[in-house]
């Protein structure tokens, strides 16, 4: 059974979301099995209400959320806590 993936809440026109995804791509260089799902919050009223002013937000399978701004080090620590790196 595959491991649950983190979810990156985003929108299509979000420059900060692109930066966050870039940090995830860089983290994947050290952890090739790392995967994530990108969810566009503009498609869902409830998600937009919850994350609209906070994106990008990375939500882990445990329920922990890492909100922007976050650094590569903060991302790495969160991935390690989740057993993903």
C-alpha positions, 0 to 999 in steps of 0.5 A: 500500500502506498504511503499517503502523500502531503497535499500542497494547497495552492492556486494557479496564479500563486507565485509563492506556491511555485516557490513552495513547490520548488522547495519540494522539488529540491527536497525530492533530490534527497528523498526520491520517493517523496511525492505530493499532491497539488490541490487548487483551492479555487475549485472548492469553496470550503478550501478557499475559505480555509486557506485563501489567505494562507497559501501555500500550505503543505498539509501532511498525512498526520494533519500537521500543516506547514504554512508559508513562509517556510524554509528548506530546513523547516520543510526537511524537519517536517518531512523527517517528522512525518517519515517522508525524508 
